[in-house]
Amino acid sequence: MAGLSNNIESFIKELLEQADGIIEIQRNELANYFDCAPSQINYVLSTRFSPYKGYYIESRRGGGGYIKIVKVRLQDDLNINNILKNILGDSITEHKANEIITALNEEGIINKKEAEIVRAAISDRAFDCDARSKNAIRASVLRNILLVLID
């Protein structure tokens, strides 16, 4: 199943590249193309095209279920501020934080070495406290690091 998910992800990313970062596709047509259930398309969208990874998904019901996918250009100061204020929030898991770091690295906002340093600074191993506190501290640390790196 991972192979199919990878194929769907690659296909969508290729479409996004060709369409300058914005596509509108029909869920059922995509499922038919890949000979899979529409729920497989939903799975790929929710796990590989999340806001934490730099994507905005808008889903419309009816007419076969159209999906609009937007690749957020992170170089835009407005989008970076959106990440810092809305997506990051007051608490974030290590997994979600790593998705943000990966997206920033893929967009060239931070380099690979900076990404690894940030990952080390926000890892669960870096905090000696309960999970809830870790997530709150991680959000604060990540926000402050990103403000320095992005400025």
Legacy VTK file of the C-alpha trace (Angstrom):
# vtk DataFile Version 3.0
C-alpha trace
ASCII
DATASET POLYDATA
POINTS 151 float
0.000 0.000 0.000
2.951 2.338 0.632
3.889 2.010 -3.035
0.454 3.171 -4.115
0.528 6.067 -1.654
3.951 7.089 -2.958
2.660 6.967 -6.548
-0.377 9.080 -5.703
1.796 11.586 -3.827
4.273 11.839 -6.722
1.462 12.268 -9.231
-0.145 15.074 -7.226
3.195 16.821 -6.690
3.894 16.635 -10.413
0.493 18.168 -11.169
1.194 20.935 -8.640
4.541 21.668 -10.275
2.967 21.894 -13.726
0.114 24.095 -12.468
2.293 26.555 -10.527
1.238 25.259 -7.120
-2.564 25.146 -7.371
-4.672 22.269 -8.669
-8.270 21.216 -8.483
-8.918 17.517 -8.947
-11.868 15.206 -8.587
-11.355 12.596 -5.884
-13.271 9.851 -7.733
-11.412 10.425 -11.010
-8.080 10.210 -9.176
-9.208 7.031 -7.417
-10.257 5.528 -10.769
-6.926 6.522 -12.324
-5.036 4.673 -9.590
-7.640 1.895 -9.344
-8.126 2.444 -5.626
-10.810 3.516 -3.186
-11.425 7.261 -2.688
-10.454 6.712 0.964
-6.903 5.952 -0.259
-6.825 9.395 -1.869
-8.063 10.908 1.402
-5.314 9.066 3.286
-2.597 10.421 1.005
-3.977 13.946 1.209
-4.234 13.926 4.996
-0.818 12.379 5.637
1.328 13.868 2.873
-0.293 17.199 2.050
-0.908 18.745 5.470
-0.452 22.395 6.458
2.591 21.282 8.439
4.140 20.176 5.158
3.287 23.399 3.360
-0.033 22.554 1.716
-3.546 23.894 1.979
-6.386 21.513 1.105
-9.939 22.601 0.386
-12.482 19.850 -0.131
-15.879 20.295 -1.785
-18.646 17.764 -1.614
-20.935 16.961 -4.479
-20.135 16.382 -8.100
-17.671 13.630 -7.262
-15.825 15.470 -4.521
-13.510 18.111 -5.887
-10.337 18.846 -3.996
-8.313 22.027 -4.312
-4.656 21.659 -3.304
-2.421 24.682 -2.883
1.324 24.463 -2.341
2.058 27.337 0.004
5.122 29.315 -1.013
6.911 29.611 2.286
9.254 32.367 1.127
6.358 34.781 1.469
6.628 36.559 4.840
2.853 36.401 5.221
2.892 32.590 4.939
5.768 32.273 7.401
3.886 34.457 9.864
0.844 32.213 9.338
2.955 29.180 10.246
4.316 30.858 13.341
0.963 32.159 14.560
-1.664 29.661 13.431
-0.098 26.308 12.603
2.562 26.227 15.303
0.230 27.395 18.052
0.906 27.030 21.764
1.667 23.313 21.584
3.055 20.995 18.911
4.090 17.364 18.761
7.584 16.365 17.699
6.178 14.760 14.550
4.279 17.891 13.446
7.271 20.105 14.257
9.491 17.891 12.111
7.034 18.221 9.221
7.344 22.015 9.439
11.144 21.783 9.534
11.171 19.477 6.507
8.924 21.849 4.549
11.137 24.826 5.402
14.203 22.861 4.316
12.565 21.744 1.055
11.638 25.360 0.297
15.243 26.455 0.888
14.389 28.689 3.826
16.686 26.721 6.109
19.517 24.455 5.037
19.990 20.798 5.945
22.402 21.516 8.814
20.060 24.111 10.321
17.171 21.649 10.017
19.127 18.981 11.908
20.110 21.433 14.649
16.486 22.535 15.073
15.333 18.894 15.148
17.839 18.155 17.910
16.753 21.206 19.899
13.056 20.275 19.806
13.291 16.495 20.117
11.594 14.681 22.982
15.069 13.777 24.268
15.855 17.477 24.745
13.077 17.942 27.321
12.936 16.265 30.717
9.260 16.768 31.532
5.787 15.358 30.852
4.432 15.111 27.284
2.051 18.068 27.588
4.819 20.331 28.833
7.181 19.042 26.116
4.727 20.040 23.406
4.247 23.541 24.842
7.979 24.100 25.330
8.688 22.669 21.875
6.282 25.168 20.264
7.927 28.066 22.054
11.471 26.913 21.241
10.614 26.219 17.600
8.906 29.588 17.188
11.932 31.429 18.603
14.440 29.457 16.521
12.448 30.036 13.343
12.170 33.757 14.028
15.968 33.924 14.173
16.593 31.659 11.171
13.993 33.266 8.923
14.794 36.901 9.698
LINES 1 152
151 0 1 2 3 4 5 6 7 8 9 10 11 12 13 14 15 16 17 18 19 20 21 22 23 24 25 26 27 28 29 30 31 32 33 34 35 36 37 38 39 40 41 42 43 44 45 46 47 48 49 50 51 52 53 54 55 56 57 58 59 60 61 62 63 64 65 66 67 68 69 70 71 72 73 74 75 76 77 78 79 80 81 82 83 84 85 86 87 88 89 90 91 92 93 94 95 96 97 98 99 100 101 102 103 104 105 106 107 108 109 110 111 112 113 114 115 116 117 118 119 120 121 122 123 124 125 126 127 128 129 130 131 132 133 134 135 136 137 138 139 140 141 142 143 144 145 146 147 148 149 150
